[in-house]
Amino acid sequence: MTSDRRPADDDARARDDARADDDAHADDDARDDAELEPRWVRRTPILPEQWWAPPAGLAVAALAVLAIGVWLRRAALPLAIVVCVVGLVGAVVLAVAGRHAYWSPSRAAAWRLHRTRVVAWSSAGVALVVFGLAIGAQVVLIGLVVAGTMVHTLRRDDPTRFELRGRAVASVAVAVASAVLAIVALTVPGIDDRSAARWSGWGLLVVPAAAVVALVSWRAAGRRDDDPLSAPDRTAS
């Protein structure tokens, strides 16, 4: 009887091994499919805090800018109010798009959320840069820009064409704002000498740098021919 059981045990063990191999291959295939998805699809919220935390952070930052404007008093308060409004509007729009992508996950919803993120964060970034240039926080702003660039470089970011064009438009907006400040500093007699020197001096650095970033980003966007919604929908539940 012992000799009769061994073949059956061997067959059962072989079936278990084959099933384990199939499960392992299925897991590998699922992992490969997930890695093939673009970053904007992988960033679709799957947890509640993934859709409400970024808008909440943006709203807090907008209110912090308003508090700084109040602390600096009348000179910076009007611009701080504008920056705060831009940040709060961006936070609301971002929250709505994120909640929709969380409750109704699909590739189209993920793409809408990606575009909303680009517009909201780019608008808030431009408003913050203009505010920093106006109040004299250029060194802090340049440190943030350099740190963000290093983070994107180290993680080997693969931006979409829409994202690259958003960067180009944001860079152009920064260049225009810096040029306007420099022109005001050189032409308006009521500006104090310290602010005039700061705006005109930093304009010589910011305008060319922003123009180069805009040109490079726009040309990189022109070389991409990705169609985000042409791939099969893998995020729909």
C-alpha positions as CSV (number, residue, x, y, z in Angstrom):
1,M,0.0,0.0,0.0
2,T,2.9,2.3,0.6
3,S,4.1,1.9,-3.0
4,D,0.5,2.8,-4.2
5,R,0.4,6.0,-2.2
6,R,3.7,7.5,-3.4
7,P,2.6,8.1,-7.0
8,A,-0.5,9.8,-5.8
9,D,1.4,12.0,-3.4
10,D,3.9,12.8,-6.2
11,D,1.1,13.8,-8.5
12,A,-0.5,16.0,-5.9
13,R,2.8,17.7,-5.2
14,A,3.4,18.2,-8.9
15,R,0.0,19.9,-9.2
16,D,0.7,22.1,-6.2
17,D,4.0,23.2,-7.7
18,A,2.4,23.9,-11.1
19,R,-0.3,26.0,-9.4
20,A,2.3,27.9,-7.5
21,D,4.3,28.5,-10.7
22,D,1.1,29.8,-12.4
23,D,0.4,32.1,-9.5
24,A,3.9,33.4,-9.6
25,H,3.7,34.1,-13.3
26,A,0.4,35.8,-12.8
27,D,1.9,38.1,-10.2
28,D,4.9,38.9,-12.4
29,D,2.6,39.7,-15.3
30,A,0.5,42.0,-13.1
31,R,3.6,43.7,-11.8
32,D,4.9,44.2,-15.4
33,D,1.5,45.6,-16.4
34,A,1.6,48.1,-13.5
35,E,5.2,49.1,-14.4
36,L,4.2,49.7,-18.0
37,E,1.5,52.2,-17.0
38,P,2.6,55.8,-17.2
39,R,3.2,57.8,-14.0
40,W,0.0,59.8,-14.3
41,V,-2.0,56.5,-14.3
42,R,-0.1,55.1,-11.4
43,R,-0.8,58.3,-9.4
44,T,-4.6,57.8,-9.5
45,P,-5.8,58.0,-5.9
46,I,-6.6,54.6,-4.4
47,L,-6.8,55.9,-0.8
48,P,-8.9,58.8,0.5
49,E,-5.8,60.8,1.7
50,Q,-4.3,60.6,-1.7
51,W,-7.0,62.8,-3.2
52,W,-7.7,65.3,-0.3
53,A,-4.2,65.7,1.2
54,P,-2.6,67.6,-1.8
55,P,-5.5,70.1,-2.1
56,A,-5.4,70.6,1.7
57,G,-1.7,71.3,1.5
58,L,-2.1,73.8,-1.3
59,A,-4.9,75.6,0.7
60,V,-2.7,75.8,3.8
61,A,0.2,77.2,1.7
62,A,-2.2,79.8,0.2
63,L,-3.3,80.9,3.6
64,A,0.3,81.1,4.8
65,V,1.1,83.5,1.9
66,L,-1.8,85.6,3.0
67,A,-0.5,85.6,6.5
68,I,2.9,86.7,5.3
69,G,1.3,89.5,3.3
70,V,-0.6,90.7,6.4
71,W,2.7,90.6,8.4
72,L,4.5,92.6,5.7
73,R,1.5,95.1,5.8
74,R,0.2,97.2,3.0
75,A,2.9,96.9,0.4
76,A,2.6,93.2,-0.1
77,L,-1.0,92.6,1.0
78,P,-2.7,93.1,-2.4
79,L,-0.4,90.7,-4.1
80,A,-0.7,88.2,-1.3
81,I,-4.5,88.3,-1.6
82,V,-4.2,87.5,-5.3
83,V,-1.8,84.6,-4.6
84,C,-4.1,83.3,-1.9
85,V,-7.1,83.3,-4.2
86,V,-5.2,81.5,-6.9
87,G,-4.1,78.8,-4.4
88,L,-7.5,78.3,-3.0
89,V,-9.2,78.1,-6.4
90,G,-6.5,75.6,-7.4
91,A,-7.1,73.6,-4.3
92,V,-10.8,73.3,-4.8
93,V,-10.5,72.3,-8.5
94,L,-7.8,69.8,-7.5
95,A,-10.0,68.3,-4.8
96,V,-12.9,67.9,-7.2
97,A,-10.8,66.2,-9.9
98,G,-9.1,64.0,-7.3
99,R,-12.4,62.9,-5.7
100,H,-13.9,62.0,-9.1
101,A,-10.8,59.9,-10.0
102,Y,-11.0,58.2,-6.6
103,W,-14.7,57.3,-6.8
104,S,-14.8,56.6,-10.6
105,P,-11.4,55.3,-11.6
106,S,-10.7,55.2,-15.3
107,R,-8.0,56.2,-17.6
108,A,-9.9,59.2,-18.8
109,A,-10.4,60.3,-15.1
110,A,-6.7,59.8,-14.4
111,W,-5.8,61.9,-17.4
112,R,-8.2,64.7,-16.4
113,L,-6.7,64.6,-12.9
114,H,-3.2,64.8,-14.4
115,R,-4.1,67.9,-16.4
116,T,-5.8,69.5,-13.4
117,R,-2.7,68.9,-11.4
118,V,-0.5,70.5,-14.0
119,V,-2.7,73.6,-14.3
120,A,-3.3,74.0,-10.6
121,W,0.3,73.5,-9.4
122,S,1.7,75.6,-12.3
123,S,-0.6,78.5,-11.6
124,A,0.1,78.3,-7.9
125,G,3.8,78.1,-8.6
126,V,3.8,81.1,-10.9
127,A,1.8,83.2,-8.4
128,L,4.2,82.2,-5.6
129,V,7.3,83.1,-7.7
130,V,5.9,86.5,-8.6
131,F,5.1,87.1,-4.9
132,G,8.6,86.1,-4.0
133,L,10.2,88.3,-6.6
134,A,8.1,91.3,-5.5
135,I,8.9,91.0,-1.7
136,G,12.5,90.1,-2.2
137,A,12.6,86.3,-1.5
138,Q,14.5,85.5,-4.7
139,V,17.1,83.3,-2.9
140,V,14.5,81.1,-1.3
141,L,12.6,80.7,-4.6
142,I,15.7,79.8,-6.5
143,G,16.5,77.2,-3.8
144,L,13.1,75.7,-4.2
145,V,13.4,75.6,-8.0
146,V,16.8,73.9,-7.9
147,A,15.6,71.4,-5.3
148,G,12.5,70.5,-7.4
149,T,14.7,70.1,-10.5
150,M,17.1,67.8,-8.7
151,V,14.1,65.7,-7.4
152,H,12.7,65.3,-11.0
153,T,16.1,64.4,-12.3
154,L,17.0,61.9,-9.7
155,R,13.7,60.0,-10.1
156,R,14.0,60.0,-13.9
157,D,10.7,61.7,-14.5
158,D,9.0,61.0,-17.8
159,P,6.7,64.0,-18.2
160,T,3.8,64.0,-20.7
161,R,3.5,66.5,-23.5
162,F,0.8,68.4,-21.6
163,E,3.1,68.6,-18.6
164,L,6.0,69.9,-20.7
165,R,3.9,72.6,-22.3
166,G,2.6,73.5,-18.9
167,R,6.2,74.0,-17.7
168,A,6.9,76.1,-20.8
169,V,3.9,78.4,-20.3
170,A,4.7,78.8,-16.6
171,S,8.3,79.7,-17.4
172,V,7.1,82.3,-19.9
173,A,4.7,83.7,-17.2
174,V,7.6,84.0,-14.8
175,A,9.8,85.7,-17.4
176,V,7.1,88.2,-18.2
177,A,6.4,89.0,-14.6
178,S,10.1,89.5,-13.8
179,A,10.5,91.7,-16.9
180,V,7.5,93.8,-15.8
181,L,9.0,94.3,-12.4
182,A,12.3,95.3,-13.9
183,I,10.6,97.8,-16.2
184,V,8.6,99.2,-13.3
185,A,11.9,99.6,-11.3
186,L,13.5,101.5,-14.1
187,T,10.6,103.7,-15.1
188,V,8.5,104.5,-12.1
189,P,10.1,107.2,-9.9
190,G,8.2,106.3,-6.8
191,I,9.9,102.9,-6.3
192,D,12.5,103.0,-3.5
193,D,16.1,102.4,-4.5
194,R,16.4,99.0,-2.8
195,S,13.4,97.5,-4.5
196,A,14.4,99.0,-7.8
197,A,17.9,97.5,-7.7
198,R,16.5,94.1,-6.6
199,W,13.9,93.9,-9.3
200,S,16.2,95.1,-12.1
201,G,19.1,93.0,-11.0
202,W,17.3,89.7,-10.5
203,G,15.4,90.4,-13.7
204,L,18.7,90.0,-15.6
205,L,19.0,86.5,-14.2
206,V,15.4,85.3,-14.0
207,V,14.3,86.4,-17.5
208,P,17.0,84.6,-19.5
209,A,16.8,81.5,-17.3
210,A,13.0,81.2,-17.5
211,A,13.2,81.8,-21.3
212,V,15.7,78.9,-21.7
213,V,13.5,76.6,-19.6
214,A,10.4,77.5,-21.7
215,L,12.2,76.9,-24.9
216,V,13.7,73.6,-23.9
217,S,10.4,72.4,-22.4
218,W,8.4,73.4,-25.5
219,R,10.8,71.7,-27.9
220,A,10.8,68.5,-25.7
221,A,7.0,68.6,-25.9
222,G,7.1,68.9,-29.7
223,R,9.1,65.7,-29.9
224,R,6.5,63.6,-28.0
225,D,3.7,62.1,-29.9
226,D,2.0,60.2,-27.0
227,D,-1.8,59.8,-27.1
228,P,-2.7,59.1,-23.4
229,L,-6.2,57.8,-24.1
230,S,-5.4,55.4,-26.9
231,A,-4.1,52.7,-24.6
232,P,-6.5,50.1,-23.1
233,D,-8.2,51.2,-19.9
234,R,-6.6,49.4,-17.0
235,T,-7.8,51.6,-14.2
236,A,-11.5,51.1,-14.5
237,S,-12.9,48.9,-11.7
